[in-house]
Amino acid sequence: MSITHIVLFQFKAGIDPQTIVDVCDRMLALKDTCIHPSSQMPYIKASTGGVDNSPEEAQDGITHGFVVEFENAADRDYYVHRDPVHRAFVDSLTGLLEKAQVIDYTPGVF
């Protein structure tokens, strides 16, 4: 069953806007740069994201959101725990984020 992986960022105050754009571009590029060790092919089904524009005022500081879709839990688990490209991306966020939140779900499973 597919897995939807939602990532939310709050950047630290004073972070250069171009740095934020760079982080967002690199986050979205993971769809093409994360390669599965067995197939040697990209394995992220879809990836979207952008800056918050909600009028609900319930963001609690979150400024950017991303949705990443995986074919199955095994692919998501590889991404989260072992993919060297993803791990390097996560490491590159040191000092840039005030807060990061992640939630995963299987569509239709309640």
C-alpha positions as MATLAB code, in Angstrom:
seq = 'MSITHIVLFQFKAGIDPQTIVDVCDRMLALKDTCIHPSSQMPYIKASTGGVDNSPEEAQDGITHGFVVEFENAADRDYYVHRDPVHRAFVDSLTGLLEKAQVIDYTPGVF';
ca = [
       0.000    0.000    0.000;
       1.216    3.498   -0.778;
       2.558    5.837    1.895;
       2.108    9.606    1.974;
       4.922   11.401    3.826;
       4.199   14.994    4.896;
       7.096   17.242    5.951;
       6.597   20.686    7.502;
       9.355   23.266    8.115;
       9.664   26.410   10.160;
      12.890   28.169    9.246;
      14.810   30.071   11.904;
      14.364   33.841   11.948;
      16.947   35.656    9.864;
      17.655   32.826    7.416;
      18.448   34.323    4.029;
      15.482   33.955    1.624;
      17.750   32.485   -1.062;
      18.861   29.790    1.396;
      15.206   28.912    1.965;
      14.598   28.665   -1.787;
      17.687   26.453   -2.085;
      16.456   24.112    0.679;
      13.024   23.864   -0.954;
      14.529   23.190   -4.390;
      16.758   20.473   -2.937;
      13.838   18.934   -1.033;
      11.827   18.655   -4.249;
      14.861   17.381   -6.181;
      15.020   14.330   -3.900;
      12.352   12.790   -6.149;
      14.967   12.468   -8.881;
      18.173   12.136   -6.857;
      17.111    9.405   -4.415;
      17.972    6.139   -6.153;
      16.856    2.740   -4.875;
      19.810    0.360   -4.378;
      18.007   -2.620   -5.943;
      16.486   -1.048   -9.059;
      19.047    1.765   -9.470;
      16.050    3.958  -10.335;
      14.348    6.868   -8.575;
      11.703    5.430   -6.246;
       9.764    8.444   -4.975;
       6.425    8.381   -6.808;
       5.622   12.082   -6.437;
       6.802   15.136   -4.543;
       5.230   18.565   -4.197;
       5.645   21.467   -1.842;
       5.821   25.164   -1.285;
       5.390   28.121    1.024;
       2.324   28.321    3.264;
      -0.547   30.476    2.055;
      -3.356   29.307    4.345;
      -5.738   31.973    5.685;
      -6.677   29.784    8.680;
      -3.909   31.116   10.947;
      -3.335   27.660   12.435;
       0.240   27.181   11.193;
       1.963   27.517   14.593;
       5.045   28.920   12.876;
       5.217   26.390   10.035;
       6.106   28.180    6.798;
       6.712   25.431    4.217;
       5.120   22.073    3.499;
       5.978   19.095    1.324;
       4.135   15.914    0.362;
       6.193   12.925   -0.748;
       4.536    9.739   -2.009;
       6.032    6.257   -1.859;
       4.797    3.031   -3.432;
       5.099    1.159   -0.136;
       6.374    1.288    3.439;
       9.645   -0.420    2.496;
      10.543    2.413    0.113;
       9.597    5.016    2.730;
      11.661    3.200    5.352;
      14.698    3.084    3.050;
      14.299    6.819    2.387;
      14.014    7.731    6.055;
      16.673    5.434    7.483;
      19.226    4.524    4.830;
      19.127    6.600    1.648;
      22.466    8.466    1.626;
      21.101   11.307   -0.516;
      18.189   11.900    1.859;
      20.461   11.591    4.913;
      22.825   14.215    3.435;
      19.871   16.517    2.801;
      18.675   16.143    6.401;
      22.193   16.831    7.681;
      22.338   20.007    5.547;
      19.390   21.443    7.494;
      21.418   21.760   10.710;
      21.105   25.296   12.013;
      18.426   26.335    9.514;
      15.211   25.048   11.070;
      13.351   26.174   14.144;
      10.981   23.261   13.798;
      10.342   20.281   11.533;
       7.312   18.025   11.708;
       6.696   14.794    9.829;
       3.624   12.626    9.553;
       3.093    9.587    7.353;
      -0.116    7.807    6.495;
      -1.545    5.147    4.251;
      -4.432    6.671    2.270;
      -7.790    5.337    3.444;
      -6.461    3.631    6.584;
      -8.092    5.117    9.693;
];
